[in-house]
Amino acid sequence: MALKIENVEYFESVKAWAKANRCAAELQATLDYLGGYGNRDSREKGEPDAVVCHLHKDFAPQSFAFVWMKNGKFWMNGGAIFYGASDPRWGVHT
């Protein structure tokens, strides 16, 4: 998984919160998606991941902002937004 955590303290707090609120699997699925996006071809060729997801703290609670870098250059950005207790999952928006 090609994730670069830019704010480890915040990242760990969201993981702990997700575990305590029984939605850690949903968070992990979102992290797996973000870390793997755009890298299938590289992995099939046995090359290093071309796309790295830089994960940042977002202003929305339990959410992340992200920047995808492809071969070291800005590619795309967005957010992994937590929808809330009534719908405990993260949606990826670019």
N, CA, C and O atoms as a Tinker XYZ file with bonds, in Angstrom:
   376  protein
     1  N      0.857000   -1.175000    0.000000    73     2
     2  CA     0.000000    0.000000    0.000000    64     1     3
     3  C      0.897000    1.230000    0.000000    63     2     4     5
     4  O      1.829000    1.318000    0.800000    81     3
     5  N      0.630000    2.159000   -0.874000    73     3     6
     6  CA     1.454000    3.352000   -1.022000    64     5     7
     7  C      0.780000    4.544000   -0.345000    63     6     8     9
     8  O      0.238000    5.431000   -1.004000    81     7
     9  N      0.828000    4.540000    0.989000    73     7    10
    10  CA     0.290000    5.663000    1.769000    64     9    11
    11  C      1.433000    6.348000    2.499000    63    10    12    13
    12  O      2.305000    5.689000    3.066000    81    11
    13  N      1.422000    7.663000    2.480000    73    11    14
    14  CA     2.364000    8.437000    3.279000    64    13    15
    15  C      1.517000    9.249000    4.254000    63    14    16    17
    16  O      0.767000   10.139000    3.855000    81    15
    17  N      1.647000    8.931000    5.518000    73    15    18
    18  CA     0.852000    9.589000    6.550000    64    17    19
    19  C      1.553000   10.881000    6.938000    63    18    20    21
    20  O      2.673000   10.850000    7.447000    81    19
    21  N      0.912000   12.004000    6.707000    73    19    22
    22  CA     1.522000   13.305000    6.967000    64    21    23
    23  C      1.293000   13.790000    8.402000    63    22    24    25
    24  O      2.043000   14.632000    8.896000    81    23
    25  N      0.263000   13.264000    9.072000    73    23    26
    26  CA    -0.022000   13.642000   10.454000    64    25    27
    27  C     -0.315000   12.349000   11.220000    63    26    28    29
    28  O     -1.467000   11.930000   11.337000    81    27
    29  N      0.740000   11.732000   11.735000    73    27    30
    30  CA     0.628000   10.416000   12.366000    64    29    31
    31  C     -0.288000   10.465000   13.586000    63    30    32    33
    32  O     -1.085000    9.550000   13.794000    81    31
    33  N     -0.187000   11.498000   14.380000    73    31    34
    34  CA    -1.012000   11.607000   15.593000    64    33    35
    35  C     -2.503000   11.606000   15.227000    63    34    36    37
    36  O     -3.290000   10.887000   15.843000    81    35
    37  N     -2.886000   12.399000   14.237000    73    35    38
    38  CA    -4.283000   12.440000   13.806000    64    37    39
    39  C     -4.705000   11.095000   13.213000    63    38    40    41
    40  O     -5.789000   10.594000   13.512000    81    39
    41  N     -3.852000   10.519000   12.378000    73    39    42
    42  CA    -4.138000    9.233000   11.752000    64    41    43
    43  C     -4.422000    8.168000   12.815000    63    42    44    45
    44  O     -5.404000    7.432000   12.716000    81    43
    45  N     -3.567000    8.093000   13.818000    73    43    46
    46  CA    -3.738000    7.110000   14.890000    64    45    47
    47  C     -5.011000    7.384000   15.690000    63    46    48    49
    48  O     -5.678000    6.447000   16.129000    81    47
    49  N     -5.350000    8.646000   15.881000    73    47    50
    50  CA    -6.572000    8.963000   16.626000    64    49    51
    51  C     -7.819000    8.538000   15.851000    63    50    52    53
    52  O     -8.784000    8.061000   16.449000    81    51
    53  N     -7.807000    8.705000   14.542000    73    51    54
    54  CA    -8.955000    8.270000   13.723000    64    53    55
    55  C     -9.053000    6.743000   13.737000    63    54    56    57
    56  O    -10.151000    6.197000   13.845000    81    55
    57  N     -7.912000    6.049000   13.627000    73    55    58
    58  CA    -7.932000    4.581000   13.692000    64    57    59
    59  C     -8.497000    4.105000   15.034000    63    58    60    61
    60  O     -9.310000    3.181000   15.073000    81    59
    61  N     -8.071000    4.729000   16.125000    73    59    62
    62  CA    -8.569000    4.350000   17.453000    64    61    63
    63  C    -10.063000    4.637000   17.567000    63    62    64    65
    64  O    -10.811000    3.836000   18.126000    81    63
    65  N    -10.492000    5.770000   17.041000    73    63    66
    66  CA   -11.903000    6.124000   17.077000    64    65    67
    67  C    -12.719000    5.105000   16.272000    63    66    68    69
    68  O    -13.773000    4.655000   16.723000    81    67
    69  N    -12.230000    4.745000   15.084000    73    67    70
    70  CA   -12.942000    3.780000   14.239000    64    69    71
    71  C    -13.049000    2.427000   14.933000    63    70    72    73
    72  O    -14.086000    1.769000   14.859000    81    71
    73  N    -11.985000    2.016000   15.602000    73    71    74
    74  CA   -12.020000    0.745000   16.324000    64    73    75
    75  C    -13.042000    0.802000   17.457000    63    74    76    77
    76  O    -13.829000   -0.127000   17.633000    81    75
    77  N    -13.028000    1.878000   18.216000    73    75    78
    78  CA   -13.960000    2.028000   19.342000    64    77    79
    79  C    -15.411000    2.098000   18.882000    63    78    80    81
    80  O    -16.320000    1.727000   19.623000    81    79
    81  N    -15.624000    2.571000   17.664000    73    79    82
    82  CA   -16.985000    2.727000   17.139000    64    81    83
    83  C    -17.357000    1.655000   16.128000    63    82    84    85
    84  O    -18.322000    1.803000   15.377000    81    83
    85  N    -16.590000    0.583000   16.115000    73    83    86
    86  CA   -16.871000   -0.613000   15.313000    64    85    87
    87  C    -16.991000   -0.344000   13.810000    63    86    88    89
    88  O    -17.820000   -0.937000   13.120000    81    87
    89  N    -16.151000    0.558000   13.328000    73    87    90
    90  CA   -16.126000    0.782000   11.878000    64    89    91
    91  C    -14.685000    0.780000   11.347000    63    90    92    93
    92  O    -14.381000    1.420000   10.340000    81    91
    93  N    -13.808000    0.051000   12.043000    73    91    94
    94  CA   -12.409000   -0.046000   11.625000    64    93    95
    95  C    -12.268000   -0.736000   10.272000    63    94    96    97
    96  O    -11.388000   -0.377000    9.489000    81    95
    97  N    -13.111000   -1.711000    9.987000    73    95    98
    98  CA   -13.030000   -2.416000    8.700000    64    97    99
    99  C    -13.357000   -1.468000    7.548000    63    98   100   101
   100  O    -12.731000   -1.531000    6.491000    81    99
   101  N    -14.326000   -0.601000    7.752000    73    99   102
   102  CA   -14.689000    0.372000    6.725000    64   101   103
   103  C    -13.554000    1.365000    6.494000    63   102   104   105
   104  O    -13.258000    1.723000    5.354000    81   103
   105  N    -12.918000    1.810000    7.584000    73   103   106
   106  CA   -11.771000    2.707000    7.453000    64   105   107
   107  C    -10.644000    2.008000    6.701000    63   106   108   109
   108  O    -10.051000    2.594000    5.795000    81   107
   109  N    -10.343000    0.767000    7.063000    73   107   110
   110  CA    -9.252000    0.045000    6.409000    64   109   111
   111  C     -9.533000   -0.145000    4.927000    63   110   112   113
   112  O     -8.618000   -0.039000    4.110000    81   111
   113  N    -10.766000   -0.421000    4.568000    73   111   114
   114  CA   -11.118000   -0.571000    3.151000    64   113   115
   115  C    -10.851000    0.725000    2.387000    63   114   116   117
   116  O    -10.372000    0.692000    1.254000    81   115
   117  N    -11.157000    1.853000    3.000000    73   115   118
   118  CA   -10.909000    3.148000    2.370000    64   117   119
   119  C     -9.411000    3.398000    2.229000    63   118   120   121
   120  O     -8.955000    3.864000    1.185000    81   119
   121  N     -8.644000    3.091000    3.274000    73   119   122
   122  CA    -7.195000    3.268000    3.222000    64   121   123
   123  C     -6.565000    2.364000    2.157000    63   122   124   125
   124  O     -5.655000    2.782000    1.442000    81   123
   125  N     -7.052000    1.134000    2.057000    73   123   126
   126  CA    -6.556000    0.209000    1.041000    64   125   127
   127  C     -6.823000    0.751000   -0.364000    63   126   128   129
   128  O     -5.968000    0.672000   -1.245000    81   127
   129  N     -8.015000    1.298000   -0.555000    73   127   130
   130  CA    -8.370000    1.875000   -1.850000    64   129   131
   131  C     -7.444000    3.046000   -2.191000    63   130   132   133
   132  O     -6.898000    3.121000   -3.292000    81   131
   133  N     -7.277000    3.960000   -1.223000    73   131   134
   134  CA    -6.428000    5.135000   -1.464000    64   133   135
   135  C     -4.982000    4.742000   -1.745000    63   134   136   137
   136  O     -4.341000    5.305000   -2.633000    81   135
   137  N     -4.471000    3.777000   -0.988000    73   135   138
   138  CA    -3.087000    3.364000   -1.148000    64   137   139
   139  C     -2.819000    2.545000   -2.390000    63   138   140   141
   140  O     -1.684000    2.484000   -2.863000    81   139
   141  N     -3.841000    1.919000   -2.919000    73   139   142
   142  CA    -3.654000    1.071000   -4.091000    64   141   143
   143  C     -4.071000    1.702000   -5.405000    63   142   144   145
   144  O     -3.774000    1.173000   -6.477000    81   143
   145  N     -4.758000    2.832000   -5.325000    73   143   146
   146  CA    -5.318000    3.439000   -6.527000    64   145   147
   147  C     -4.224000    3.780000   -7.544000    63   146   148   149
   148  O     -3.227000    4.421000   -7.212000    81   147
   149  N     -4.427000    3.351000   -8.754000    73   147   150
   150  CA    -3.521000    3.686000   -9.840000    64   149   151
   151  C     -2.253000    2.859000   -9.913000    63   150   152   153
   152  O     -1.385000    3.149000  -10.736000    81   151
   153  N     -2.117000    1.843000   -9.083000    73   151   154
   154  CA    -0.859000    1.100000   -9.027000    64   153   155
   155  C     -0.940000   -0.321000   -9.576000    63   154   156   157
   156  O      0.047000   -1.054000   -9.510000    81   155
   157  N     -2.066000   -0.723000  -10.106000    73   155   158
   158  CA    -2.189000   -2.097000  -10.586000    64   157   159
   159  C     -1.144000   -2.432000  -11.649000    63   158   160   161
   160  O     -0.491000   -3.473000  -11.574000    81   159
   161  N     -0.985000   -1.556000  -12.634000    73   159   162
   162  CA    -0.021000   -1.824000  -13.707000    64   161   163
   163  C      1.399000   -1.934000  -13.166000    63   162   164   165
   164  O      2.152000   -2.821000  -13.570000    81   163
   165  N      1.769000   -1.039000  -12.255000    73   163   166
   166  CA     3.121000   -1.077000  -11.667000    64   165   167
   167  C      3.346000   -2.392000  -10.943000    63   166   168   169
   168  O      4.394000   -3.020000  -11.093000    81   167
   169  N      2.369000   -2.803000  -10.163000    73   167   170
   170  CA     2.512000   -4.026000   -9.375000    64   169   171
   171  C      2.572000   -5.257000  -10.269000    63   170   172   173
   172  O      3.327000   -6.190000   -9.994000    81   171
   173  N      1.779000   -5.264000  -11.335000    73   171   174
   174  CA     1.818000   -6.401000  -12.260000    64   173   175
   175  C      3.180000   -6.532000  -12.930000    63   174   176   177
   176  O      3.601000   -7.639000  -13.266000    81   175
   177  N      3.868000   -5.416000  -13.124000    73   175   178
   178  CA     5.193000   -5.415000  -13.746000    64   177   179
   179  C      6.303000   -5.608000  -12.720000    63   178   180   181
   180  O      7.475000   -5.689000  -13.088000    81   179
   181  N      5.950000   -5.682000  -11.429000    73   179   182
   182  CA     6.947000   -5.836000  -10.387000    64   181   183
   183  C      7.726000   -4.563000  -10.110000    63   182   184   185
   184  O      8.825000   -4.612000   -9.557000    81   183
   185  N      7.167000   -3.428000  -10.489000    73   183   186
   186  CA     7.815000   -2.131000  -10.301000    64   185   187
   187  C      7.312000   -1.482000   -9.008000    63   186   188   189
   188  O      6.275000   -1.873000   -8.472000    81   187
   189  N      8.050000   -0.496000   -8.517000    73   187   190
   190  CA     7.553000    0.241000   -7.338000    64   189   191
   191  C      6.255000    0.965000   -7.679000    63   190   192   193
   192  O      5.985000    1.270000   -8.841000    81   191
   193  N      5.462000    1.233000   -6.653000    73   191   194
   194  CA     4.207000    1.950000   -6.872000    64   193   195
   195  C      4.467000    3.293000   -7.543000    63   194   196   197
   196  O      5.318000    4.061000   -7.096000    81   195
   197  N      3.739000    3.571000   -8.607000    73   195   198
   198  CA     3.865000    4.847000   -9.311000    64   197   199
   199  C      3.088000    5.945000   -8.587000    63   198   200   201
   200  O      3.458000    7.118000   -8.644000    81   199
   201  N      2.004000    5.556000   -7.902000    73   199   202
   202  CA     1.141000    6.524000   -7.235000    64   201   203
   203  C      1.284000    6.375000   -5.729000    63   202   204   205
   204  O      1.157000    5.278000   -5.187000    81   203
   205  N      1.552000    7.496000   -5.059000    73   203   206
   206  CA     1.641000    7.532000   -3.603000    64   205   207
   207  C      0.569000    8.492000   -3.102000    63   206   208   209
   208  O      0.448000    9.614000   -3.592000    81   207
   209  N     -0.202000    8.043000   -2.127000    73   207   210
   210  CA    -1.259000    8.854000   -1.536000    64   209   211
   211  C     -0.730000    9.502000   -0.260000    63   210   212   213
   212  O     -0.378000    8.809000    0.694000    81   211
   213  N     -0.677000   10.826000   -0.248000    73   211   214
   214  CA    -0.269000   11.590000    0.932000    64   213   215
   215  C     -1.538000   11.944000    1.702000    63   214   216   217
   216  O     -2.391000   12.684000    1.211000    81   215
   217  N     -1.648000   11.407000    2.910000    73   215   218
   218  CA    -2.848000   11.554000    3.726000    64   217   219
   219  C     -2.649000   12.659000    4.754000    63   218   220   221
   220  O     -1.670000   12.650000    5.501000    81   219
   221  N     -3.576000   13.607000    4.792000    73   219   222
   222  CA    -3.527000   14.767000    5.685000    64   221   223
   223  C     -4.788000   14.829000    6.541000    63   222   224   225
   224  O     -5.795000   14.196000    6.223000    81   223
   225  N     -4.728000   15.583000    7.607000    73   223   226
   226  CA    -5.906000   15.854000    8.429000    64   225   227
   227  C     -6.853000   16.753000    7.633000    63   226   228   229
   228  O     -6.423000   17.698000    6.972000    81   227
   229  N     -8.135000   16.444000    7.708000    73   227   230
   230  CA    -9.168000   17.268000    7.083000    64   229   231
   231  C     -9.901000   18.034000    8.171000    63   230   232   233
   232  O     -9.827000   17.664000    9.342000    81   231
   233  N    -10.600000   19.087000    7.806000    73   231   234
   234  CA   -11.358000   19.853000    8.794000    64   233   235
   235  C    -12.594000   19.118000    9.277000    63   234   236   237
   236  O    -13.083000   19.400000   10.371000    81   235
   237  N    -13.114000   18.181000    8.489000    73   235   238
   238  CA   -14.294000   17.410000    8.893000    64   237   239
   239  C    -13.867000   16.318000    9.881000    63   238   240   241
   240  O    -12.829000   15.686000    9.687000    81   239
   241  N    -14.649000   16.094000   10.927000    73   239   242
   242  CA   -14.279000   15.082000   11.933000    64   241   243
   243  C    -14.086000   13.690000   11.330000    63   242   244   245
   244  O    -14.865000   13.251000   10.484000    81   243
   245  N    -13.034000   13.007000   11.783000    73   243   246
   246  CA   -12.692000   11.633000   11.378000    64   245   247
   247  C    -12.420000   11.504000    9.881000    63   246   248   249
   248  O    -12.504000   10.404000    9.334000    81   247
   249  N    -12.098000   12.605000    9.214000    73   247   250
   250  CA   -11.913000   12.617000    7.762000    64   249   251
   251  C    -10.477000   12.975000    7.396000    63   250   252   253
   252  O     -9.709000   13.480000    8.216000    81   251
   253  N    -10.140000   12.697000    6.136000    73   251   254
   254  CA    -8.801000   12.965000    5.626000    64   253   255
   255  C     -8.865000   13.740000    4.315000    63   254   256   257
   256  O     -9.767000   13.543000    3.501000    81   255
   257  N     -7.904000   14.611000    4.133000    73   255   258
   258  CA    -7.628000   15.187000    2.821000    64   257   259
   259  C     -6.478000   14.356000    2.252000    63   258   260   261
   260  O     -5.656000   13.832000    3.004000    81   259
   261  N     -6.421000   14.237000    0.944000    73   259   262
   262  CA    -5.321000   13.481000    0.356000    64   261   263
   263  C     -4.850000   14.111000   -0.942000    63   262   264   265
   264  O     -5.587000   14.829000   -1.618000    81   263
   265  N     -3.598000   13.818000   -1.267000    73   263   266
   266  CA    -3.007000   14.210000   -2.546000    64   265   267
   267  C     -2.375000   12.958000   -3.131000    63   266   268   269
   268  O     -1.547000   12.313000   -2.488000    81   267
   269  N     -2.763000   12.621000   -4.340000    73   267   270
   270  CA    -2.119000   11.528000   -5.047000    64   269   271
   271  C     -0.986000   12.108000   -5.881000    63   270   272   273
   272  O     -1.186000   13.035000   -6.665000    81   271
   273  N      0.203000   11.549000   -5.701000    73   271   274
   274  CA     1.376000   11.927000   -6.481000    64   273   275
   275  C      1.709000   10.748000   -7.397000    63   274   276   277
   276  O      1.813000    9.608000   -6.942000    81   275
   277  N      1.872000   11.029000   -8.675000    73   275   278
   278  CA     2.191000    9.975000   -9.645000    64   277   279
   279  C      3.592000   10.228000  -10.177000    63   278   280   281
   280  O      3.866000   11.264000  -10.784000    81   279
   281  N      4.478000    9.263000   -9.938000    73   279   282
   282  CA     5.884000    9.396000  -10.325000    64   281   283
   283  C      6.477000   10.695000   -9.791000    63   282   284   285
   284  O      7.251000   11.368000  -10.472000    81   283
   285  N      6.098000   11.037000   -8.553000    73   283   286
   286  CA     6.657000   12.202000   -7.874000    64   285   287
   287  C      6.038000   13.537000   -8.223000    63   286   288   289
   288  O      6.492000   14.570000   -7.731000    81   287
   289  N      5.006000   13.545000   -9.065000    73   287   290
   290  CA     4.359000   14.798000   -9.473000    64   289   291
   291  C      2.890000   14.778000   -9.078000    63   290   292   293
   292  O      2.251000   13.726000   -9.064000    81   291
   293  N      2.362000   15.965000   -8.753000    73   291   294
   294  CA     0.942000   16.074000   -8.405000    64   293   295
   295  C      0.097000   15.445000   -9.501000    63   294   296   297
   296  O      0.300000   15.684000  -10.691000    81   295
   297  N     -0.871000   14.622000   -9.056000    73   295   298
   298  CA    -1.752000   13.970000  -10.013000    64   297   299
   299  C     -3.201000   14.388000   -9.761000    63   298   300   301
   300  O     -3.913000   14.798000  -10.678000    81   299
   301  N     -3.629000   14.273000   -8.478000    73   299   302
   302  CA    -5.022000   14.529000   -8.166000    64   301   303
   303  C     -5.143000   14.660000   -6.647000    63   302   304   305
   304  O     -4.300000   14.149000   -5.909000    81   303
   305  N     -6.186000   15.340000   -6.184000    73   303   306
   306  CA    -6.399000   15.430000   -4.741000    64   305   307
   307  C     -7.881000   15.298000   -4.424000    63   306   308   309
   308  O     -8.730000   15.324000   -5.314000    81   307
   309  N     -8.171000   15.156000   -3.136000    73   307   310
   310  CA    -9.555000   15.020000   -2.712000    64   309   311
   311  C     -9.650000   14.773000   -1.223000    63   310   312   313
   312  O     -8.768000   15.152000   -0.453000    81   311
   313  N    -10.733000   14.133000   -0.834000    73   311   314
   314  CA   -10.952000   13.851000    0.573000    64   313   315
   315  C    -11.573000   12.484000    0.784000    63   314   316   317
   316  O    -12.318000   11.985000   -0.059000    81   315
   317  N    -11.255000   11.889000    1.918000    73   315   318
   318  CA   -11.909000   10.662000    2.389000    64   317   319
   319  C    -12.762000   11.126000    3.567000    63   318   320   321
   320  O    -12.269000   11.280000    4.684000    81   319
   321  N    -14.024000   11.343000    3.305000    73   319   322
   322  CA   -14.915000   12.021000    4.240000    64   321   323
   323  C    -15.773000   11.000000    4.988000    63   322   324   325
   324  O    -16.426000   10.147000    4.387000    81   323
   325  N    -15.749000   11.115000    6.319000    73   323   326
   326  CA   -16.577000   10.245000    7.149000    64   325   327
   327  C    -18.003000   10.771000    7.101000    63   326   328   329
   328  O    -18.248000   11.951000    7.352000    81   327
   329  N    -18.938000    9.889000    6.779000    73   327   330
   330  CA   -20.322000   10.314000    6.587000    64   329   331
   331  C    -21.074000   10.544000    7.887000    63   330   332   333
   332  O    -22.027000   11.323000    7.911000    81   331
   333  N    -20.677000    9.898000    8.951000    73   331   334
   334  CA   -21.342000   10.115000   10.236000    64   333   335
   335  C    -21.815000    8.818000   10.859000    63   334   336   337
   336  O    -21.796000    7.757000   10.235000    81   335
   337  N    -22.242000    8.934000   12.120000    73   335   338
   338  CA   -22.629000    7.753000   12.900000    64   337   339
   339  C    -23.794000    6.992000   12.284000    63   338   340   341
   340  O    -23.869000    5.772000   12.430000    81   339
   341  N    -24.706000    7.680000   11.599000    73   339   342
   342  CA   -25.853000    7.000000   11.007000    64   341   343
   343  C    -25.463000    6.219000    9.754000    63   342   344   345
   344  O    -26.203000    5.333000    9.324000    81   343
   345  N    -24.305000    6.538000    9.160000    73   343   346
   346  CA   -23.794000    5.859000    7.970000    64   345   347
   347  C    -22.283000    5.755000    8.128000    63   346   348   349
   348  O    -21.540000    6.487000    7.474000    81   347
   349  N    -21.814000    4.832000    9.010000    73   347   350
   350  CA   -20.405000    4.811000    9.394000    64   349   351
   351  C    -19.460000    4.271000    8.325000    63   350   352   353
   352  O    -19.026000    3.120000    8.377000    81   351
   353  N    -19.155000    5.122000    7.364000    73   351   354
   354  CA   -18.217000    4.778000    6.305000    64   353   355
   355  C    -17.583000    6.056000    5.775000    63   354   356   357
   356  O    -18.026000    7.165000    6.075000    81   355
   357  N    -16.538000    5.871000    4.983000    73   355   358
   358  CA   -15.825000    6.992000    4.393000    64   357   359
   359  C    -16.060000    6.996000    2.907000    63   358   360   361
   360  O    -15.943000    5.958000    2.255000    81   359
   361  N    -16.389000    8.141000    2.361000    73   359   362
   362  CA   -16.549000    8.279000    0.915000    64   361   363
   363  C    -15.357000    9.029000    0.351000    63   362   364   365
   364  O    -14.899000   10.012000    0.934000    81   363
   365  N    -14.856000    8.565000   -0.786000    73   363   366
   366  CA   -13.721000    9.216000   -1.430000    64   365   367
   367  C    -14.255000   10.168000   -2.481000    63   366   368   369
   368  O    -15.014000    9.779000   -3.369000    81   367
   369  N    -13.843000   11.427000   -2.366000    73   367   370
   370  CA   -14.298000   12.490000   -3.279000    64   369   371
   371  C    -13.084000   13.189000   -3.857000    63   370   372   373
   372  O    -12.163000   13.539000   -3.120000    81   371
   373  N    -13.069000   13.397000   -5.165000    73   371   374
   374  CA   -11.971000   14.128000   -5.803000    64   373   375
   375  C    -12.518000   15.384000   -6.450000    63   374   376
   376  O    -11.762000   16.150000   -7.047000    81   375
